[in-house]
């Protein structure tokens, strides 16, 4: 039996800024862009926030194609999680 997917509340160690996260976006023409993010901030049980860190290409991509994937790592076990 598969374990239930973790919730954002379960991933609190990932949001401490110990290991930088990555954010992947895509331009309107399909060109990918991946950037490091110093920290993903927990907002509530269904939201996280990423500060605007002068990532002009990432910001432009989100404006043109509002989808992104953020990968965070649990620093205790180095387990990766993707947030869409």
C-alpha positions in Angstrom: 0.0 0.0 0.0 1.4 3.4 -0.9 1.9 6.0 1.8 -0.2 9.2 1.6 1.5 12.1 -0.1 2.9 14.5 2.5 1.2 17.8 3.1 3.0 21.2 3.2 2.7 21.0 7.0 4.8 17.8 6.9 7.5 19.5 4.9 8.3 22.2 7.4 12.1 21.4 7.4 12.2 22.1 3.7 11.2 25.7 4.3 13.9 26.6 6.8 16.4 27.8 4.1 19.1 25.2 5.0 19.2 23.9 1.4 18.3 26.2 -1.5 15.3 25.2 -3.6 15.1 25.3 -7.4 12.3 26.8 -9.5 11.6 25.7 -13.0 9.5 27.8 -15.4 8.9 27.8 -19.1 8.7 30.7 -21.6 5.7 31.0 -23.9 7.7 29.4 -26.7 8.6 26.4 -24.4 12.1 27.4 -23.5 12.8 26.1 -20.0 14.4 28.2 -17.2 15.7 26.8 -13.9 17.0 29.0 -11.0 18.0 28.6 -7.4 15.8 30.1 -4.7 17.4 30.8 -1.4 14.2 30.0 0.5 10.6 28.9 0.0 8.4 30.3 2.7 5.5 28.4 4.3 2.4 30.5 4.2 -0.4 28.1 5.2 -1.4 24.5 4.7 -2.0 25.0 1.0 0.3 27.9 0.0 4.0 28.7 -0.1 5.7 32.0 -1.2 8.9 32.7 -3.0 10.5 36.1 -2.8 11.1 38.0 -6.0 14.9 37.9 -6.1 15.5 39.8 -9.3 15.0 36.7 -11.4 13.8 38.6 -14.4 13.5 35.6 -16.7 11.6 33.6 -14.1 9.3 36.5 -13.4 8.6 37.0 -17.1 8.0 33.3 -17.7 5.4 33.2 -14.8 3.7 36.3 -16.3 3.5 34.6 -19.8 2.9 31.0 -18.7 1.6 30.8 -15.1 2.9 27.4 -14.2 6.0 26.5 -12.2 7.6 23.6 -10.3 9.6 24.1 -7.2 11.9 21.4 -5.8 12.6 21.5 -2.1 14.9 19.2 -0.2 14.3 17.9 3.4 17.7 18.6 5.0 17.2 15.7 7.5 17.1 12.9 4.9 17.8 14.7 1.5 14.4 13.6 0.2 13.3 15.8 -2.7 9.7 17.1 -3.1 8.2 18.8 -6.1 5.6 21.6 -5.5 3.5 22.5 -8.5 
